[in-house]
Amino acid sequence: MPRLLLSLAMFVLSNVALAQSLSLPPLASKSWLLLDVAANQLIASQGAQDRIEPASLTKLMTAYVVFEALRDRKLTLDQQVPVSTRAWKTSGSRMFIDLKKPVTVDELLHGMIIQSGNDAAVALAEVVAGTEDGFAELMNSEAKRIGLTGSHFVNASGLPDPQHYSTAFDLAVIASAIIREFPDRYGLYSIKEYRYNGITQPNRNRLLWLDPAVDGLKTGHTDSAGYCLIASAKRTDRRMLAVVLNAPSNAVRTQEAQLLLNFGFQMFDTIRVQEKDKPVSTLTLWKGKSPTVTAGVAQDVVVAIPRGSNDKLTADLTSQQPLVAPIARGQRLGTLKVSYEGKVVGEYPVIAREEVPVAGLAGRMWDTIRLWMK
């Protein structure tokens, strides 16, 4: 996850300029960004590092911590959760949990994600950490671990507090982490309505009805935060993520998120520069049982560039020299630098695709002489 943050930071300046040159219209939202998820790359942004009130977008971080607890088997979906008075009395949007009726973790997740229930968020925080304050400590610990630098959380719901804040950049990192790390849970964000306790409430993300490619993620609103939306869409094998914060209305946040998603799909290509299952190069190796070692990448190298400009993209391998055995499988051997119009836009570790043990005594002595004569 920290690698994602570095990649985003690396691309932000170059691609914002590219987006502006491609005539992205001005937006009314105070802070916004567009991310190509596969490339981990910001295509365009405004005020992405500005501190903002995240409102119910906070529930992305809440969900991330709960999903971790489920993955680590600290919780189960069918686990019964007693409803506390604190959770029941939580103000704002609600799923209407009942003091007299235990609710399951699965129901609470549906209520928090689809209905944006503040009461559900508090109940989940309490079942994970005992108290909401204790859960907020977990949120901040995880935020630091995954590389967030502009966020601090004091509650699970997003109710306003001077010490509760985030940035568009950090929220994009959280949303991307959910998409990547919890694909089995991500489907919750595409559900259009949920019924609990006899009350049916719709998902507030209007793009779920307007664009069939949109499958998440979350809305937020308070008087001070304005109208906020994080929306993600997948078309063919490409995924874009739009973050829109402090828009003047529900209609504007929907329109501007849609505009950003369309802009990304229509004006940019997602290019797979190098596949993880294919070698990048065969490198000369000294003092090994083999005179060479095959180098590759740990994961696909993907970048986003303006449509039709593939000829401006280059990739260059720089390797450690000399390479001397033994070499372990997965050992870093060098760096693949990807450039657009001559400017480096990404650096990716190159690793050994196989193990190479040292050669016998004669082979080592011969290579020692050869290295000395170089």
Contacts in CASP RR format, 6 or more apart in sequence:
PFRMAT RR
TARGET T0000
AUTHOR 0000-0000-0000
METHOD contacts of the structure
MODEL  1
MPRLLLSLAMFVLSNVALAQSLSLPPLASKSWLLLDVAANQLIASQGAQD
RIEPASLTKLMTAYVVFEALRDRKLTLDQQVPVSTRAWKTSGSRMFIDLK
KPVTVDELLHGMIIQSGNDAAVALAEVVAGTEDGFAELMNSEAKRIGLTG
SHFVNASGLPDPQHYSTAFDLAVIASAIIREFPDRYGLYSIKEYRYNGIT
QPNRNRLLWLDPAVDGLKTGHTDSAGYCLIASAKRTDRRMLAVVLNAPSN
AVRTQEAQLLLNFGFQMFDTIRVQEKDKPVSTLTLWKGKSPTVTAGVAQD
VVVAIPRGSNDKLTADLTSQQPLVAPIARGQRLGTLKVSYEGKVVGEYPV
IAREEVPVAGLAGRMWDTIRLWMK
1 145 0 8 1.000
1 146 0 8 1.000
1 147 0 8 1.000
1 173 0 8 1.000
1 177 0 8 1.000
2 146 0 8 1.000
2 147 0 8 1.000
3 40 0 8 1.000
4 40 0 8 1.000
4 173 0 8 1.000
4 176 0 8 1.000
4 177 0 8 1.000
5 146 0 8 1.000
5 147 0 8 1.000
5 148 0 8 1.000
5 149 0 8 1.000
5 173 0 8 1.000
7 39 0 8 1.000
7 40 0 8 1.000
7 41 0 8 1.000
7 346 0 8 1.000
8 35 0 8 1.000
8 40 0 8 1.000
8 41 0 8 1.000
8 42 0 8 1.000
8 169 0 8 1.000
8 172 0 8 1.000
8 173 0 8 1.000
10 345 0 8 1.000
10 346 0 8 1.000
10 347 0 8 1.000
11 41 0 8 1.000
11 42 0 8 1.000
11 345 0 8 1.000
11 346 0 8 1.000
12 42 0 8 1.000
12 45 0 8 1.000
12 48 0 8 1.000
14 340 0 8 1.000
14 343 0 8 1.000
14 345 0 8 1.000
15 41 0 8 1.000
15 42 0 8 1.000
15 43 0 8 1.000
15 44 0 8 1.000
15 304 0 8 1.000
15 345 0 8 1.000
16 42 0 8 1.000
16 44 0 8 1.000
16 45 0 8 1.000
18 43 0 8 1.000
18 306 0 8 1.000
19 34 0 8 1.000
19 43 0 8 1.000
19 44 0 8 1.000
19 263 0 8 1.000
19 267 0 8 1.000
20 44 0 8 1.000
22 263 0 8 1.000
22 267 0 8 1.000
22 306 0 8 1.000
24 44 0 8 1.000
24 263 0 8 1.000
25 259 0 8 1.000
27 46 0 8 1.000
27 244 0 8 1.000
27 256 0 8 1.000
27 259 0 8 1.000
27 260 0 8 1.000
28 247 0 8 1.000
28 248 0 8 1.000
28 252 0 8 1.000
28 256 0 8 1.000
29 46 0 8 1.000
29 244 0 8 1.000
29 245 0 8 1.000
29 246 0 8 1.000
29 247 0 8 1.000
29 252 0 8 1.000
29 253 0 8 1.000
29 256 0 8 1.000
30 47 0 8 1.000
30 50 0 8 1.000
30 52 0 8 1.000
30 245 0 8 1.000
30 246 0 8 1.000
30 247 0 8 1.000
31 46 0 8 1.000
31 47 0 8 1.000
31 48 0 8 1.000
31 50 0 8 1.000
31 52 0 8 1.000
31 167 0 8 1.000
31 168 0 8 1.000
31 243 0 8 1.000
31 245 0 8 1.000
31 246 0 8 1.000
32 45 0 8 1.000
32 46 0 8 1.000
32 47 0 8 1.000
32 48 0 8 1.000
32 168 0 8 1.000
32 242 0 8 1.000
32 243 0 8 1.000
32 244 0 8 1.000
32 245 0 8 1.000
32 256 0 8 1.000
32 260 0 8 1.000
33 42 0 8 1.000
33 44 0 8 1.000
33 45 0 8 1.000
33 46 0 8 1.000
33 47 0 8 1.000
33 48 0 8 1.000
33 168 0 8 1.000
33 169 0 8 1.000
33 172 0 8 1.000
33 242 0 8 1.000
33 243 0 8 1.000
34 42 0 8 1.000
34 43 0 8 1.000
34 44 0 8 1.000
34 45 0 8 1.000
34 240 0 8 1.000
34 241 0 8 1.000
34 242 0 8 1.000
34 243 0 8 1.000
34 260 0 8 1.000
34 261 0 8 1.000
34 263 0 8 1.000
34 264 0 8 1.000
35 41 0 8 1.000
35 42 0 8 1.000
35 43 0 8 1.000
35 172 0 8 1.000
35 176 0 8 1.000
35 240 0 8 1.000
35 241 0 8 1.000
35 242 0 8 1.000
35 243 0 8 1.000
36 43 0 8 1.000
36 238 0 8 1.000
36 239 0 8 1.000
36 240 0 8 1.000
36 264 0 8 1.000
36 268 0 8 1.000
36 270 0 8 1.000
36 304 0 8 1.000
37 176 0 8 1.000
37 179 0 8 1.000
37 180 0 8 1.000
37 232 0 8 1.000
37 239 0 8 1.000
37 240 0 8 1.000
37 241 0 8 1.000
38 237 0 8 1.000
38 238 0 8 1.000
38 239 0 8 1.000
38 270 0 8 1.000
38 300 0 8 1.000
38 302 0 8 1.000
39 270 0 8 1.000
39 302 0 8 1.000
39 303 0 8 1.000
39 304 0 8 1.000
40 176 0 8 1.000
40 302 0 8 1.000
41 303 0 8 1.000
41 304 0 8 1.000
41 345 0 8 1.000
42 48 0 8 1.000
42 172 0 8 1.000
43 240 0 8 1.000
43 263 0 8 1.000
43 264 0 8 1.000
43 268 0 8 1.000
43 304 0 8 1.000
44 260 0 8 1.000
44 263 0 8 1.000
45 168 0 8 1.000
45 169 0 8 1.000
47 168 0 8 1.000
48 167 0 8 1.000
48 168 0 8 1.000
48 169 0 8 1.000
48 172 0 8 1.000
48 243 0 8 1.000
49 150 0 8 1.000
49 167 0 8 1.000
49 168 0 8 1.000
49 169 0 8 1.000
50 167 0 8 1.000
50 168 0 8 1.000
51 150 0 8 1.000
51 165 0 8 1.000
51 166 0 8 1.000
51 167 0 8 1.000
52 165 0 8 1.000
52 166 0 8 1.000
52 167 0 8 1.000
52 168 0 8 1.000
52 225 0 8 1.000
52 245 0 8 1.000
52 246 0 8 1.000
53 160 0 8 1.000
53 164 0 8 1.000
53 165 0 8 1.000
53 222 0 8 1.000
53 224 0 8 1.000
53 225 0 8 1.000
54 151 0 8 1.000
54 158 0 8 1.000
54 164 0 8 1.000
54 165 0 8 1.000
54 166 0 8 1.000
54 171 0 8 1.000
54 220 0 8 1.000
54 225 0 8 1.000
54 228 0 8 1.000
54 245 0 8 1.000
55 158 0 8 1.000
55 160 0 8 1.000
55 220 0 8 1.000
55 221 0 8 1.000
55 222 0 8 1.000
55 225 0 8 1.000
55 226 0 8 1.000
55 228 0 8 1.000
56 93 0 8 1.000
56 116 0 8 1.000
56 118 0 8 1.000
56 157 0 8 1.000
56 158 0 8 1.000
56 218 0 8 1.000
56 219 0 8 1.000
56 220 0 8 1.000
56 221 0 8 1.000
56 228 0 8 1.000
57 158 0 8 1.000
57 166 0 8 1.000
57 171 0 8 1.000
57 218 0 8 1.000
57 219 0 8 1.000
57 220 0 8 1.000
57 228 0 8 1.000
57 230 0 8 1.000
57 245 0 8 1.000
58 121 0 8 1.000
58 153 0 8 1.000
58 155 0 8 1.000
58 156 0 8 1.000
58 157 0 8 1.000
58 158 0 8 1.000
58 164 0 8 1.000
58 166 0 8 1.000
59 112 0 8 1.000
59 113 0 8 1.000
59 116 0 8 1.000
59 117 0 8 1.000
59 121 0 8 1.000
59 156 0 8 1.000
59 157 0 8 1.000
59 158 0 8 1.000
59 218 0 8 1.000
60 171 0 8 1.000
60 174 0 8 1.000
60 175 0 8 1.000
60 178 0 8 1.000
60 217 0 8 1.000
60 218 0 8 1.000
60 230 0 8 1.000
61 139 0 8 1.000
61 142 0 8 1.000
61 143 0 8 1.000
61 151 0 8 1.000
61 153 0 8 1.000
61 174 0 8 1.000
62 112 0 8 1.000
62 121 0 8 1.000
62 124 0 8 1.000
62 125 0 8 1.000
62 135 0 8 1.000
62 139 0 8 1.000
62 156 0 8 1.000
62 157 0 8 1.000
63 109 0 8 1.000
63 112 0 8 1.000
63 113 0 8 1.000
63 178 0 8 1.000
63 185 0 8 1.000
64 142 0 8 1.000
64 174 0 8 1.000
64 177 0 8 1.000
64 178 0 8 1.000
64 182 0 8 1.000
65 128 0 8 1.000
65 135 0 8 1.000
65 138 0 8 1.000
65 139 0 8 1.000
65 142 0 8 1.000
66 75 0 8 1.000
66 105 0 8 1.000
66 109 0 8 1.000
66 124 0 8 1.000
66 128 0 8 1.000
67 178 0 8 1.000
67 181 0 8 1.000
67 182 0 8 1.000
67 185 0 8 1.000
68 142 0 8 1.000
69 75 0 8 1.000
69 128 0 8 1.000
70 76 0 8 1.000
70 77 0 8 1.000
70 105 0 8 1.000
70 185 0 8 1.000
71 182 0 8 1.000
74 128 0 8 1.000
75 105 0 8 1.000
75 127 0 8 1.000
75 128 0 8 1.000
76 105 0 8 1.000
77 104 0 8 1.000
77 105 0 8 1.000
77 106 0 8 1.000
77 109 0 8 1.000
78 104 0 8 1.000
78 105 0 8 1.000
78 106 0 8 1.000
79 104 0 8 1.000
79 105 0 8 1.000
79 127 0 8 1.000
80 102 0 8 1.000
80 103 0 8 1.000
80 104 0 8 1.000
81 102 0 8 1.000
81 103 0 8 1.000
81 104 0 8 1.000
81 105 0 8 1.000
81 108 0 8 1.000
81 123 0 8 1.000
81 124 0 8 1.000
81 126 0 8 1.000
81 127 0 8 1.000
82 102 0 8 1.000
83 97 0 8 1.000
83 98 0 8 1.000
83 99 0 8 1.000
83 101 0 8 1.000
83 102 0 8 1.000
83 103 0 8 1.000
83 123 0 8 1.000
84 122 0 8 1.000
84 123 0 8 1.000
84 126 0 8 1.000
85 99 0 8 1.000
86 122 0 8 1.000
86 126 0 8 1.000
86 132 0 8 1.000
87 97 0 8 1.000
87 119 0 8 1.000
87 120 0 8 1.000
87 122 0 8 1.000
87 123 0 8 1.000
87 126 0 8 1.000
88 97 0 8 1.000
88 98 0 8 1.000
88 99 0 8 1.000
88 119 0 8 1.000
90 118 0 8 1.000
90 119 0 8 1.000
90 121 0 8 1.000
90 122 0 8 1.000
90 157 0 8 1.000
90 159 0 8 1.000
91 118 0 8 1.000
91 159 0 8 1.000
92 117 0 8 1.000
92 118 0 8 1.000
92 159 0 8 1.000
93 115 0 8 1.000
93 116 0 8 1.000
93 117 0 8 1.000
93 118 0 8 1.000
94 115 0 8 1.000
94 117 0 8 1.000
94 118 0 8 1.000
94 119 0 8 1.000
94 120 0 8 1.000
95 108 0 8 1.000
95 110 0 8 1.000
95 111 0 8 1.000
95 112 0 8 1.000
95 115 0 8 1.000
95 117 0 8 1.000
95 119 0 8 1.000
95 120 0 8 1.000
95 194 0 8 1.000
95 196 0 8 1.000
95 197 0 8 1.000
95 199 0 8 1.000
95 201 0 8 1.000
96 119 0 8 1.000
96 196 0 8 1.000
96 197 0 8 1.000
96 199 0 8 1.000
97 103 0 8 1.000
97 108 0 8 1.000
97 119 0 8 1.000
97 120 0 8 1.000
97 123 0 8 1.000
97 196 0 8 1.000
97 197 0 8 1.000
98 197 0 8 1.000
101 197 0 8 1.000
103 123 0 8 1.000
105 124 0 8 1.000
105 127 0 8 1.000
107 196 0 8 1.000
108 120 0 8 1.000
108 123 0 8 1.000
108 124 0 8 1.000
108 127 0 8 1.000
109 120 0 8 1.000
109 124 0 8 1.000
109 185 0 8 1.000
109 188 0 8 1.000
110 188 0 8 1.000
110 191 0 8 1.000
110 194 0 8 1.000
110 196 0 8 1.000
111 117 0 8 1.000
111 120 0 8 1.000
111 194 0 8 1.000
111 196 0 8 1.000
112 120 0 8 1.000
112 121 0 8 1.000
112 124 0 8 1.000
113 188 0 8 1.000
113 189 0 8 1.000
113 191 0 8 1.000
113 218 0 8 1.000
114 188 0 8 1.000
114 191 0 8 1.000
114 192 0 8 1.000
114 193 0 8 1.000
114 194 0 8 1.000
114 201 0 8 1.000
114 203 0 8 1.000
115 194 0 8 1.000
115 196 0 8 1.000
115 201 0 8 1.000
115 203 0 8 1.000
116 204 0 8 1.000
116 218 0 8 1.000
116 219 0 8 1.000
116 220 0 8 1.000
117 157 0 8 1.000
118 157 0 8 1.000
118 158 0 8 1.000
118 159 0 8 1.000
121 156 0 8 1.000
121 157 0 8 1.000
121 158 0 8 1.000
122 132 0 8 1.000
122 155 0 8 1.000
122 156 0 8 1.000
122 157 0 8 1.000
124 156 0 8 1.000
125 131 0 8 1.000
125 132 0 8 1.000
125 134 0 8 1.000
125 135 0 8 1.000
125 136 0 8 1.000
125 156 0 8 1.000
126 132 0 8 1.000
126 135 0 8 1.000
128 135 0 8 1.000
128 138 0 8 1.000
129 135 0 8 1.000
129 137 0 8 1.000
129 138 0 8 1.000
132 155 0 8 1.000
132 156 0 8 1.000
133 154 0 8 1.000
135 156 0 8 1.000
136 153 0 8 1.000
136 154 0 8 1.000
136 155 0 8 1.000
136 156 0 8 1.000
139 153 0 8 1.000
139 156 0 8 1.000
140 151 0 8 1.000
140 152 0 8 1.000
140 153 0 8 1.000
143 151 0 8 1.000
143 152 0 8 1.000
143 153 0 8 1.000
143 170 0 8 1.000
143 174 0 8 1.000
146 173 0 8 1.000
146 174 0 8 1.000
146 177 0 8 1.000
147 173 0 8 1.000
148 166 0 8 1.000
148 170 0 8 1.000
148 173 0 8 1.000
148 174 0 8 1.000
149 170 0 8 1.000
150 165 0 8 1.000
150 166 0 8 1.000
150 167 0 8 1.000
150 169 0 8 1.000
150 170 0 8 1.000
151 165 0 8 1.000
151 166 0 8 1.000
151 167 0 8 1.000
151 170 0 8 1.000
152 163 0 8 1.000
152 164 0 8 1.000
152 165 0 8 1.000
152 166 0 8 1.000
153 164 0 8 1.000
153 166 0 8 1.000
154 161 0 8 1.000
154 163 0 8 1.000
154 164 0 8 1.000
155 161 0 8 1.000
155 164 0 8 1.000
158 164 0 8 1.000
159 222 0 8 1.000
160 222 0 8 1.000
160 224 0 8 1.000
160 225 0 8 1.000
168 243 0 8 1.000
168 245 0 8 1.000
171 230 0 8 1.000
171 243 0 8 1.000
171 245 0 8 1.000
172 230 0 8 1.000
172 241 0 8 1.000
172 243 0 8 1.000
175 217 0 8 1.000
175 218 0 8 1.000
175 230 0 8 1.000
175 232 0 8 1.000
175 241 0 8 1.000
175 243 0 8 1.000
176 241 0 8 1.000
178 185 0 8 1.000
178 186 0 8 1.000
178 217 0 8 1.000
179 186 0 8 1.000
179 232 0 8 1.000
179 239 0 8 1.000
179 241 0 8 1.000
186 215 0 8 1.000
186 216 0 8 1.000
187 215 0 8 1.000
189 205 0 8 1.000
189 215 0 8 1.000
189 216 0 8 1.000
189 217 0 8 1.000
189 218 0 8 1.000
189 232 0 8 1.000
190 208 0 8 1.000
190 214 0 8 1.000
190 215 0 8 1.000
190 216 0 8 1.000
191 203 0 8 1.000
192 202 0 8 1.000
192 203 0 8 1.000
192 208 0 8 1.000
192 209 0 8 1.000
193 200 0 8 1.000
193 201 0 8 1.000
193 202 0 8 1.000
193 203 0 8 1.000
194 200 0 8 1.000
194 201 0 8 1.000
194 203 0 8 1.000
195 201 0 8 1.000
204 219 0 8 1.000
204 220 0 8 1.000
205 214 0 8 1.000
205 216 0 8 1.000
205 217 0 8 1.000
205 218 0 8 1.000
205 219 0 8 1.000
205 229 0 8 1.000
205 231 0 8 1.000
206 250 0 8 1.000
206 254 0 8 1.000
207 214 0 8 1.000
207 216 0 8 1.000
207 229 0 8 1.000
207 231 0 8 1.000
207 233 0 8 1.000
207 254 0 8 1.000
207 257 0 8 1.000
207 258 0 8 1.000
208 214 0 8 1.000
208 215 0 8 1.000
208 216 0 8 1.000
210 254 0 8 1.000
210 258 0 8 1.000
211 233 0 8 1.000
211 258 0 8 1.000
211 261 0 8 1.000
213 233 0 8 1.000
213 234 0 8 1.000
213 235 0 8 1.000
213 261 0 8 1.000
214 231 0 8 1.000
214 232 0 8 1.000
214 233 0 8 1.000
214 261 0 8 1.000
215 232 0 8 1.000
215 233 0 8 1.000
215 234 0 8 1.000
216 230 0 8 1.000
216 231 0 8 1.000
216 232 0 8 1.000
217 230 0 8 1.000
217 231 0 8 1.000
217 232 0 8 1.000
217 241 0 8 1.000
218 229 0 8 1.000
218 230 0 8 1.000
219 227 0 8 1.000
219 228 0 8 1.000
219 229 0 8 1.000
219 253 0 8 1.000
220 227 0 8 1.000
220 228 0 8 1.000
220 229 0 8 1.000
221 227 0 8 1.000
221 228 0 8 1.000
221 250 0 8 1.000
225 245 0 8 1.000
225 246 0 8 1.000
226 245 0 8 1.000
226 246 0 8 1.000
226 247 0 8 1.000
226 248 0 8 1.000
227 246 0 8 1.000
227 247 0 8 1.000
227 248 0 8 1.000
227 249 0 8 1.000
227 250 0 8 1.000
227 252 0 8 1.000
227 253 0 8 1.000
228 244 0 8 1.000
228 245 0 8 1.000
228 246 0 8 1.000
228 247 0 8 1.000
228 253 0 8 1.000
229 242 0 8 1.000
229 243 0 8 1.000
229 244 0 8 1.000
229 247 0 8 1.000
229 253 0 8 1.000
229 254 0 8 1.000
229 257 0 8 1.000
230 241 0 8 1.000
230 242 0 8 1.000
230 243 0 8 1.000
230 244 0 8 1.000
230 257 0 8 1.000
231 241 0 8 1.000
231 242 0 8 1.000
231 244 0 8 1.000
231 257 0 8 1.000
231 258 0 8 1.000
231 261 0 8 1.000
232 239 0 8 1.000
232 240 0 8 1.000
232 241 0 8 1.000
232 242 0 8 1.000
233 239 0 8 1.000
233 240 0 8 1.000
233 261 0 8 1.000
233 265 0 8 1.000
235 265 0 8 1.000
237 270 0 8 1.000
238 265 0 8 1.000
238 270 0 8 1.000
240 260 0 8 1.000
240 261 0 8 1.000
240 264 0 8 1.000
240 265 0 8 1.000
242 256 0 8 1.000
242 257 0 8 1.000
242 258 0 8 1.000
242 260 0 8 1.000
242 261 0 8 1.000
244 253 0 8 1.000
244 256 0 8 1.000
244 257 0 8 1.000
244 260 0 8 1.000
247 253 0 8 1.000
247 256 0 8 1.000
264 304 0 8 1.000
266 307 0 8 1.000
267 306 0 8 1.000
267 307 0 8 1.000
268 304 0 8 1.000
268 305 0 8 1.000
268 306 0 8 1.000
268 307 0 8 1.000
269 304 0 8 1.000
269 305 0 8 1.000
269 306 0 8 1.000
269 307 0 8 1.000
269 308 0 8 1.000
269 309 0 8 1.000
269 310 0 8 1.000
270 302 0 8 1.000
270 303 0 8 1.000
270 304 0 8 1.000
271 302 0 8 1.000
271 303 0 8 1.000
271 304 0 8 1.000
271 305 0 8 1.000
271 310 0 8 1.000
271 313 0 8 1.000
272 300 0 8 1.000
272 301 0 8 1.000
272 302 0 8 1.000
273 301 0 8 1.000
273 302 0 8 1.000
273 303 0 8 1.000
273 313 0 8 1.000
273 315 0 8 1.000
273 336 0 8 1.000
273 338 0 8 1.000
274 280 0 8 1.000
274 296 0 8 1.000
274 297 0 8 1.000
274 300 0 8 1.000
274 301 0 8 1.000
274 315 0 8 1.000
274 336 0 8 1.000
274 348 0 8 1.000
275 300 0 8 1.000
276 296 0 8 1.000
276 297 0 8 1.000
276 298 0 8 1.000
276 299 0 8 1.000
276 300 0 8 1.000
278 296 0 8 1.000
279 294 0 8 1.000
279 295 0 8 1.000
279 296 0 8 1.000
279 353 0 8 1.000
280 295 0 8 1.000
280 296 0 8 1.000
280 297 0 8 1.000
280 317 0 8 1.000
280 336 0 8 1.000
280 350 0 8 1.000
281 294 0 8 1.000
281 295 0 8 1.000
281 296 0 8 1.000
281 317 0 8 1.000
281 319 0 8 1.000
281 350 0 8 1.000
282 292 0 8 1.000
282 293 0 8 1.000
282 294 0 8 1.000
282 295 0 8 1.000
283 292 0 8 1.000
283 293 0 8 1.000
283 294 0 8 1.000
283 295 0 8 1.000
283 319 0 8 1.000
283 323 0 8 1.000
283 333 0 8 1.000
284 291 0 8 1.000
284 292 0 8 1.000
284 322 0 8 1.000
284 323 0 8 1.000
285 291 0 8 1.000
285 292 0 8 1.000
285 293 0 8 1.000
285 323 0 8 1.000
285 324 0 8 1.000
285 325 0 8 1.000
285 327 0 8 1.000
285 356 0 8 1.000
286 322 0 8 1.000
286 323 0 8 1.000
286 324 0 8 1.000
286 325 0 8 1.000
286 367 0 8 1.000
286 370 0 8 1.000
286 371 0 8 1.000
287 324 0 8 1.000
287 325 0 8 1.000
287 358 0 8 1.000
287 359 0 8 1.000
287 363 0 8 1.000
287 364 0 8 1.000
287 367 0 8 1.000
287 368 0 8 1.000
288 324 0 8 1.000
288 325 0 8 1.000
288 326 0 8 1.000
288 327 0 8 1.000
288 356 0 8 1.000
288 357 0 8 1.000
288 358 0 8 1.000
288 359 0 8 1.000
288 363 0 8 1.000
288 364 0 8 1.000
288 367 0 8 1.000
289 325 0 8 1.000
289 356 0 8 1.000
289 357 0 8 1.000
289 358 0 8 1.000
289 359 0 8 1.000
289 360 0 8 1.000
290 356 0 8 1.000
293 323 0 8 1.000
293 327 0 8 1.000
293 333 0 8 1.000
293 352 0 8 1.000
293 353 0 8 1.000
293 354 0 8 1.000
293 356 0 8 1.000
294 352 0 8 1.000
294 353 0 8 1.000
294 354 0 8 1.000
295 317 0 8 1.000
295 319 0 8 1.000
295 333 0 8 1.000
295 334 0 8 1.000
295 350 0 8 1.000
295 351 0 8 1.000
295 352 0 8 1.000
295 353 0 8 1.000
296 350 0 8 1.000
296 351 0 8 1.000
296 352 0 8 1.000
296 353 0 8 1.000
297 336 0 8 1.000
297 348 0 8 1.000
297 349 0 8 1.000
297 350 0 8 1.000
297 351 0 8 1.000
298 330 0 8 1.000
298 349 0 8 1.000
298 351 0 8 1.000
301 315 0 8 1.000
301 336 0 8 1.000
301 338 0 8 1.000
301 348 0 8 1.000
303 313 0 8 1.000
303 338 0 8 1.000
303 340 0 8 1.000
303 345 0 8 1.000
303 346 0 8 1.000
305 312 0 8 1.000
305 313 0 8 1.000
305 340 0 8 1.000
309 340 0 8 1.000
312 340 0 8 1.000
312 341 0 8 1.000
312 342 0 8 1.000
313 338 0 8 1.000
313 339 0 8 1.000
313 340 0 8 1.000
314 338 0 8 1.000
314 339 0 8 1.000
314 342 0 8 1.000
315 336 0 8 1.000
315 337 0 8 1.000
315 338 0 8 1.000
315 339 0 8 1.000
316 336 0 8 1.000
316 337 0 8 1.000
316 339 0 8 1.000
317 334 0 8 1.000
317 335 0 8 1.000
317 336 0 8 1.000
317 337 0 8 1.000
317 350 0 8 1.000
318 334 0 8 1.000
318 335 0 8 1.000
318 337 0 8 1.000
319 333 0 8 1.000
319 334 0 8 1.000
319 350 0 8 1.000
320 332 0 8 1.000
320 333 0 8 1.000
320 334 0 8 1.000
322 371 0 8 1.000
323 333 0 8 1.000
325 356 0 8 1.000
325 357 0 8 1.000
325 358 0 8 1.000
325 359 0 8 1.000
326 355 0 8 1.000
326 356 0 8 1.000
326 357 0 8 1.000
326 358 0 8 1.000
327 333 0 8 1.000
327 352 0 8 1.000
327 354 0 8 1.000
327 355 0 8 1.000
327 356 0 8 1.000
328 352 0 8 1.000
328 355 0 8 1.000
329 352 0 8 1.000
329 353 0 8 1.000
329 354 0 8 1.000
329 355 0 8 1.000
330 351 0 8 1.000
330 352 0 8 1.000
330 353 0 8 1.000
331 351 0 8 1.000
331 352 0 8 1.000
332 349 0 8 1.000
332 350 0 8 1.000
332 351 0 8 1.000
333 350 0 8 1.000
333 351 0 8 1.000
333 352 0 8 1.000
334 349 0 8 1.000
334 350 0 8 1.000
335 347 0 8 1.000
335 348 0 8 1.000
335 349 0 8 1.000
335 350 0 8 1.000
336 347 0 8 1.000
336 348 0 8 1.000
336 349 0 8 1.000
336 350 0 8 1.000
337 344 0 8 1.000
337 346 0 8 1.000
337 347 0 8 1.000
338 344 0 8 1.000
338 345 0 8 1.000
338 346 0 8 1.000
338 347 0 8 1.000
338 348 0 8 1.000
339 345 0 8 1.000
358 364 0 8 1.000
359 367 0 8 1.000
END
